[in-house]
Structures are given as C-alpha cells and as structure tokens.
Amino acid sequence: MKLKDSSLLRAGSYINGNWCTSSKEFDVTDPATGNIIGSVAEVTLEQIENAITGAKLAQKEWALKTAKERASALMYWYSLIMANQADLASIMTAEQGKPLRESVGEIAYAASYIEWFAEQGKRIYGDLIPQPSNDRRLLTIQQPIGVVSAITPWNYPSGMITRKAAPALAAGCSFIIKPSELTPLSALALAELADRANIPSGLFNVVVGLDAESIGNELTQNPAIRKFSFTGSTKIGKKLLAQCSSTIKRTSLELGGNAPLIVFDDADLDVAVRGAMGSKFRNAGQTCVCANRIMVQRGIYDTFIERLTVQISKLKIGHGHIEDTDIGPLISCAAVTKVDSLVKDAIAAGAQLVLGGKIDKQGKYFYQPTLIIDVKPNMRIAKEEIFGPVASIIPFDTEEQAISMANDTPYGLAGYFFSADIGRSWRVSEALEYGMVGVNEGILTSVQAPFGGIKESGMGREGSHYGFDDYLEKKYICMGNL
C-alpha cells in the first residue's frame, strides 16, 4: 500500500483531540494476503471514560454554535476527505479487501453524508401551534439529544461511520465511534482529517480495541450517553438494545437482512440481470442489502439463468489493488467457512451448482463467484444471510407466491423486483414487508433517501432529512398569561 500522505495511518484511539496509546496492541491484516498492515493500540476503560466526559463538555459548547458555524466546520472536513480520496481508498482496500474502485466510490459516498447534513442542519425547524386561547402561545423547538455513541461494521468502514456522525454533529451532538477491530484504520484516518479540519476537541472520538463486549457495555450503559446507533448482526443488535434499556437510551439499529430479488416474466431481462449482478456481487456479496434470494418466474427461468451465468463467469477474482479486480477476498476464514457451508448444504439438499462453489486459487479467503439454481425456500441458503459472492435462484409461478416467499422471513431491510407492469410495480412495492424497495433497480442507497429496515432488520432511518430524527429532541413550550 502506497500513500501520498502516510500520516493518515494512525496507531491509536483519537480522544478529545489527542492520539492515545496503551500497553496493548493488535495487528490489522490485509485479508487478501494475510500480511500485517499495521498495529493499533487498544483503548483502555479509563480512556473511554475520558472520551465520554470530554464529549459531554464539548457538546454543550457545540450546541451553542449556529447551524451555519457547524456547517462550515463539517464542510471543511468534507473537503479534506475528498482531497485525500485516493489515500483513504487505498487504506480501505488494504484492510477490508474490496476492489479499489469500490473503495474510491465509498469514500465519495461517505463524504456525501457530511456534505448533505452540513446543509440540512440549517433546515432544522420547529412549529408554531394554533393556540386554544389568545393569552397563550404554543410552539415546538428541536434540540440536540447530547452525546451519541455508535458501533460500526467492517464491510463499509467509512460510509457506516459518516452516515451516523454527520447528522449527529450537524444537529449539535458529540460523537464516539467504536469501529470494527478488523478495519480500524479507515476510522482513524477520518479522525485525522477531522483534527485537521479543526473539528473542536471532544466532538468526534474514535475508540479502537478487541474487547468489543467491554467497550459495548460502556457505550450502551453509560448514562452520559443519550443516543446509541449500531450497524451489524441482528443477534448482537438485540443484545445491545437490551443494554441500552438500562438508561432508556434513544437507539437506532440497522441489522441483518435476507433480501429477495424477484424477476417477473414481463421484466426487461437485460435490466434484471444487470440489477442482480450489481446487487449480489458488490463487495463480494458482503452487504446487508445485497440480493440473498433471487426469485425468477418460471416462464423466463432458463433464459435468465443463461444470461446471469454469462455475466458471473466474466467476474475477475484478485487483490483489490489490482485494477481489473471485481471480486476481492472475504473478510475472514470464518466468513469463508460459513459461505462454503451454505453452498454445500444447498447442493446436498438438491440444488444444482452451475458455477463456482469453492475456494479460489488466489488464496484461502477468496471464494469463487457462485451460481446455484433450483433452490427451495426451506434450504438454509434461502433462510440465512449468505454474505458472500453466491447467487441462489428460486423458481416461482405467481405474483402472490413470490410475495409470500419474499415476506417469509423475520428480516425486512431491502427487497427488489423487476417488472414492466406499472400496476404490478405499485402492488408489489406496497406488499413487500421491507423498509426499502428497489423497482427495476438493484442498487438503491442514496444520501437523499432514508436507509433502514423493519421487523428484525432494525429501527430508525439514516440519510435524508429523516436522518436527523434520532439525534434531536422535540421540546414543546407553552407560553401563558400573555
């Protein structure tokens, strides 16, 4: 990994404007090669407590700033991120494994949230309520909730942070983030640039370490923290939500998914195949919104499979820093084992392997782009989140059957379908039990749109003007005897 600015690589937590060290360190490795990229100091409990204390003090002053003043500071941070886009992307690819062009895109995506919420912060309005009598005036104002803590995953190590930090800071809150121990360098690089942008000390803190349980306990149960945000698995999300209940903390969760992608027989097949490829194989299938179950109507079943097979066979596996790489490594040995287990289980249960289905010669973390057909809804691969480059195809006959199969899951993050029928577009969009629905589109995330799920896929929304809701308290004021 070659960087123009090597000082973006930091080796310890960023707390109250200072870089912290400790007696313990852990290694960060490149999943493509297994090579050590660097070592990072583990945060101590005392340092976390200092971060919370500092964040509480800093937030009081930050809340008194005007929206324009906060926006100016955030825009400076945004400009530095974009100026260092290439280095930030290189760091991300080295520690996460995704192709460099995807990392470059994620940096722009991450920065877009800072830009968006910097501007939207100027539009946080209250209401004047019609009064019941002439001697009263009723109104509401919105105020920052206070100190915010968050825990983010490894699959989008920059985008998942700014999607939470940007609305928090723009609303007048302070922020403490615990990134994944697998990808801490991206978070620390963002902190370095926040420091250069003169974001006041204590407002943006990054704590890194291997003891996720101890750090999580403090970030969810400390009463000085008023809001907690988490992106990750449903299992861990439930545990963290229970911990937040001890202080009735405002909580937003973006959890696991089991996204259906339905292709009806009236769909434009070129659009459908392109949408399926973009949704399924981005980041080697390691996304919470990627197509987990591809359902194809029988009238076009064989044709769709033929076309999808051609496109999957073109995907190139390799290190993310190689220019033409499409599929990088999975994040860990455990991830490879899980994906391979789901594939073997499906084949044993009667599904047919068309492509892939094994670890690639590139290395032990590289799993071949895989296509499995004739999958049944009761197979593990159709019920569990795959999180790998595996497309599983399920046939269906009727619209009603497709909707029923799609909704037969405890998850409800994202769903997709392809159809040229405008009536069907409305019917299916409304019938799918998902927080987000893509119609003739396989990639639906945008800073302007609300991101989030229903059922066991979480609560709350990120992005769009709704993204402020979890970071603001609505206060009602009644003025009497006027």
N, C-alpha and C positions, 0 to 999 in steps of 0.2 A: 504494500500500500504506500503510494507516494502522495504526499500532501504539499501544497504550496505553503500552507501555514501549519507547521507541526505543533504550534502552541494550542491548537484546537483539541489536541489529545490531552485530557486531564486524568489525574490518577486518584482522585478522592472526592468526597461529597462537597457540595457547594452550599454553605450555610451562612446566612446573614452577611453575605458579601465576601466570605472568606473560604479558601480552599482548605479542607480538613484532612488530616491523616490519622492513622491509628496503628496499633502494633500488628494488626492482622490484615492480610491482603488476599485477594483471589484473582485468578487468571481469567482473562477474556480470550476466547479462541475463535479462529476462523472455522466455521463448520465445513467449509469446502476442503480444507487441508488438514485441520487439526492443529495448525500452528498457533502459538500464543501471540496475540496481537499486543497485549499489554497486561499489566497488573494494576488492580484498583484497591485502594484502602477501604476496609469495611467500616461502615458508620457504627459508632457506639451509641448506647442508650442515652448517655449524657449529651451527646451531640444532637440527637433527635429532640430531646427536651429543650435544648438551646434553640433549635430551629423553630420549635413551636412558640417559645417565649418571644423570640425575635420577630416571628411572623405576626404575632398578635400586636406587638408595639408598632411595627411598620404599617400594618393595615389601618390603624387609627389615623395615621398621617395621610396615607394614600387615599383614604375615603374622602378627605377634605379637599383633595385636588379637584379641579374642574374636569369634566369629561374630555375637554379639548386637551388639557395638560396630560391626562393619562393616554389619550390617543397619540399625542406627539411622541411620548416615550416608547409606546408599542410600535409605532411606525419606524422608529429608528432601529429597533430590534429586527423588525421585518426586513428592512433594507440590508442589514448586516447578514442575515440568513441568506438572502438571495445573492449577495455579493460573494458568499462563501459556499454556494450551492454545490460546486464540484467536489470540494473537500468533504463537506458533510455527507454527500452521497457516497464517496469512497469509503468513509468510515463506516457507514451503514452497511454497505455491501460486504466489507471485511468481517464485521461481527455478526451480521444476520444472514448473509448468503444470497440475497436476491440479486437478479441481474442489475448492472449499474444503471441502465436506462430507467428501470423501475425505481431505483433509489433516487435518481435525479428528479423523477416525477413526484416521489413522495416528499422531497424537500420543498418543492414548489407548493404542493398540496398543504404541507404543514404550515408554511409561511402564509398561505392564503387565509388561514383561520385568524392569524394575528392581524392581518390587514382588515379582514371583514369585521371583526369585533372591535377593532380600534375605531372604525367608522360607526358601527352600530351603537357603541357606547354613548354617542351623542344623541341617541334617539330613545333613551330610557325615560318614558313618560309616566306621569301619574294621571289621576282623573279628578274632575270636579263633579260631584254627585248632586243631582237636584235635591234641594233641602226640603224637609217636611214643614218648615215654618220660616218666616222671614228673619227671625232672630238667630238662625243657625246657618252654618256653612259646613258642608261635608266634603271631604276630599281624601284621596289616597296619594301616598308617595312611595317610591321604591328605593330601598337602601341596601347596600352590600351586606351579604349574610355574615361575613367575617373571614376567619381563617379557613382555608379549603385544603384538604389533603386528597391525594389520589394515588392509585397503583395502576400501572400500565403494563401491557404485554410486550413480547419480543417481536411480534410479526410486523408491526408498524411502529418502530421505536421512536420516531419523531412525530408522525401525524397524530398518534394517540395522545401525545403529551400536549401539543398546542391546541388540540380540539377541546381540551379541558382548561388549560392555563389561560388561553386568550380571553374567553368570556369571563373567567374569574378576575383577571387583572383589569380588564376593561370595565367591569362592574364596580371595581373598588375593593376587591378582596385581595388577600395574600394567598400564596400557593406553596404547597410542599408536595413534591412528587417522589415516589419510590418507583423507579423503572425496573424492568426485568433485569435480574443479575446476568442474563445471557447477553443483553445488549445495553449496557450502561453507558458506553462511550458516546452514543448519539445524544443521550440526555445531557451528559456533561458538556458536550460541545455546544449545545443550545444554551447552557448556563454560562459558558464562557462568553458567548455573544451577548447574552443579557447583561452581563457585567460590563462589557464594552459599550453597550447601549445606555449605560448609566441607569438601568432599572434600579430604583432605590434598594439598598440592602434590606434583606429580610422578606422581600416580596416574592421572589422566585427562588425556591430552595430545592436542591436535588440531594436525596439521601440514598446511598447505594450499599447493598450488602447481601449476604447469602441467607441470613436468618429472617426469611420472609415472615414467619409467624410472629416473632417479637416485634419487628417493625410494624407489621399489620396491626397488632394489638394496640400499639401506641397511636397509630394514625386513625384508628376507628373508635377508640375509647377515651382518648384524652378530651376532657370537657371544653378545653380552649378551642378545639376544632369544631366548627359548626356545620361543615358540609364535607361529605366524603364521596368520591367518584371512583369507580372501578370498571376496567375492561378486562375480561378474562372468562374463565370457565364458569358455568352455572353452579357447579359444586362448590367452588371457592367463593363465588358471589353470595351464595346462601349463608355461608359461614360468616363472611364479613358483614352482611346485612344484620345478622343476629347480634354481632358485636356492637354495631352502631346503635342498636336499640337501647343500650345502657344509658346513653345520653340523649336519646330521641334526636339523633343527628339526621339532618337532611341528607338523603342518599340517592345517587343515580347510578344505575348499573347497566352495562352493555355486555351481555353474556353470550352463551353459546348459541349456535344455530343449526338448522337442518334444512337448508334452503331447497325448495323444489324449483325446477326449471321445466315448464310444461311447453311442449311444442304441439300445437293443434294442426290438423291436416290442411287447414286453409292458410297456414303461415307461409311467409316468404322464406324458403329453406336457406338461401344464402345468408339472409339476416339472422336466422335462427342459429345456424352453425357458427357464424361469427360471434354472436352473442354468447353462445355456450362456451366457446373457446376462451373468450375474454373473461367470463365469469369463473370458469373452472380452473384455468391454469395460471392465472396471475399469481405471482409469489409462490409458485409451485403448489397451488391449491391451499396454501396456509392462510386463508382469510375466513373470518366468521360469516361473511355474506356470500361466499362462493357457492355455486350450484353443487349441492350434495346429492341430490336425486334428480336425474334428467328423465322426465316422463314424456314419451313420444306416442302419439296416436297411431294405431296400427296401420292406417291407410298410407302413411309415409314412413313407417318404422324402418324398413330396409334401406330406403333411399337416404334417409337422414344418417343412418349408421355408416353407410358407404362414404358419404361426404365428410362426416366427422372423422372417420378413420384416416382419410387422406390428410386432413389438416393436423391431426395429432402426430402422424408419422413425420411431419416436417419439423417438429419441435426439436431444438438442439439443447443437449444437456452439457453443462460445464460450469466452471468457476464464473461467478458474477462479474468479475473484472474483464472477462473475455467478451469482445464487442458483440458477437452474434449469439450469445447465450440466451436461451428462452427459459430454461428450467435450471435453477440452481439447486443447492443441497437442501434437504430438510434440516431443521434446527438441531436435532439431536438423535442419538441412537434409539432412544425411547420412541421418538416420533416415527422413525423408520419401522421399528418393530410393530407399532400399532397399525400403520398403514398396510404393511405386509400381511398382518394377521387378518385384517378385514377382507383383503383380496382373497387370501387362501380360504377363508371361511365361506365367502360367496361362491367360489368355484366348487367347493366341497358340497355346497347346498344346491348345486345345479345351474348356476350362472355360467356363461361362456366367456372365456378370455379371448379377446381379439388382438390386443396389443399390450406389450409391456408385461407387468406383473412380477417384476423382480428388481433387485438392487443392481444399479448400473456399474459398469467397469470403471467409471470415473472415480468412484470411492464409496465407502460404506454408508455415507449419508445421502447419496444420490439415488433416488427411486425413479425408475423409468416412467414416463408418461404412459398411463394405462387406460385401456378401454375394456369394460366388462358389460356384456349385454344379457338380456333375459333375466334381469334381477327381479326378485319378488319383494313386495313391501315388507314382509316379515323377516327378511335377512338382516343381519347385524349392520351390513354396509349401508342399508337404507334407513336404519334407525339411529346409528351413531354418527357423530361428526367425523368425517374422514381426515380432514386437514392434511391432504397430500394430493399429488397430481393424478388422481384416479377419477375417471368419468364412469358412472354406473348408469345404465339405461334400463328403464322400466316401461313396458308397453301398457297402454290403456285403450279403452274403447269409446267412452262417452265423456262429455264435459263434466257431468255430475260425478262420475267415477274419479276423474282427475282431481277435482276439487276435494273430494272426500279423502283421497290418498294424500294430497298435499297438506291437508289440515290435520291428518292423523299423526300428530307429534306434540310433545309438550312445549316445543320451541316455536317462536314466532318472530324471528328477526327480519329476514328478507325472503321474498319469493319473486319468481319471474315467469312470464309466459309470453308466447309468440302466437299471434293471430292477426289476420287481416279483417276480421269481422268487428265492426265498431260496437255492435250490441254485445258481443261476447267480451270485448275489452272492458266494458262497464260491468257486466255481470261478474266476471271472474275477479276483477280488481276489488270489487266490494265483497266478494265471497271469501277470498283468501284471508286467513287469520294471521296476518303478518303486519309488522309496523311499517314496512317498506315494500312496495311492489314495483317491479320493472316490467313495463309493457313494450314488447319488441325492443328490449334493451337489456344487455347483460351486465352493465356497469352503471350503477345509479347514484353513487356517492358524489355529493357536491356541497361546497361550503354554504350555499344559499338554501339548502334543503335540510329538513330535520332528520337526523340519523338516530335510530333506536328501535327497540323491539317491544313485543307484548308477550304475554304468558311467561314462560320461564326463560325468555331471552332478555328480560330486564325491564327497567323502568326509567323514564326520563328521556330527554332528547338532546342531542349535540348538534351544533351547526344551526344555521338560520336564525331568525330573530327569536325563535323558541328556545334557543340555546342559552339565553340569559336566565330563563325562569328559575333554574335550580341555584342560581348564585345571588338572587335578590329576595329580600323580604318585602312583602307588601304591607304597608302601615296605613291604617285608617285613622284619620284625625277629624274629630268633631269639635267645631268652634261654636260655643253657645253664648247667649246673652249679648248679642251684637247690637 
